[in-house]
Amino acid sequence: SIDTMVIHFPEGLHLNEPMDFVIFNSDYGEFELTASENDLKNELTIIRKLSYPAGLYPKSDYDKIKNFFDAMRRTETLSLVLVP
């Protein structure tokens, strides 16, 4: 799945520092998070991509699968700091 979010903020404000590109790859899926400001610096576009193979996994893989989804979930708590 692909999610795209566009965040608009008042003119004269911009990100304090650019967001980092995040990517996780494992046998259980791939996750990417990208962000880019537009030229006017009043809009941020965030794109999240998630893909994972369907299937049945052994019970012994539970911790590895959970770690993948926990790492992806931690990106949900990233903060953006706007400055003049």
N, C-alpha and C positions, 0 to 999 in steps of 0.2 A: 504494500500500500504506500501511497505517497500523499503527504499532507503539506499544504502550503499555507503559510500565515503571513499576512502583511500587517505590520504595525506602523501606524502613522503617529508622529509626534510633532509638537509645535515647531514652527520655523525658528531657527536660531539655536536649536538644540541638536546635538549629535552624540553618538556613542562615545563614551570615555575611552574605550579601546575596542578594537574589532573582536567579534566573537570567534572563537576557535572552531575549526572544522573538526567534527567528531566522527569517527568511524569505528565500528566493532565488527569483526568477522569471526565466525566460529562455525563449527559443524552444524550448529543449530539455527543459524541465520546470519543476516547482514543488516546493519543499521548505519545510516548516514545522517548527519545533521549539518546543514550548511546555512550560512547567513550572509546577506550582502546588503549594504546601504546603497540607496540610489544616489545619483550625482547631486541632487538637491540636499541631501543629508537629512531629510525629514521623513524618511520611510525606510523600514527594514523588512526585508523578505527572508523568511525562515522556511527552509524546505527539509522535511523529515522523510526518509525512505526506510521502509522495513520490509524485508522478505525473509521468509523461513520455509524450509521444506516440510511438507506434510509427511506424517509418518508416525510410527510407533517407536518409542525409545525404551531401552531397558531402565528399570528402576534405578540402577546404579548411575545413570546419567543425570538424575534429578538435580544435583547440586550444580553441575556445569550449565544446565539449561537455566536454572534459577539465576545463576551469576550473570548470564547473558542478558536476561530480561531486567535484572536489577541494575546493571550498568546502563542500559537504555533508559530506564525509569529515572535515574539520577540526572539525566540531561533535562528533565522536566523542571528541575529546581534551579536552573541557571538564572542568574540575575543580570539585568541590563542596567547600566548606569548612564544617565543622560547628563551632559554638561553643556553650558552655553558656548 
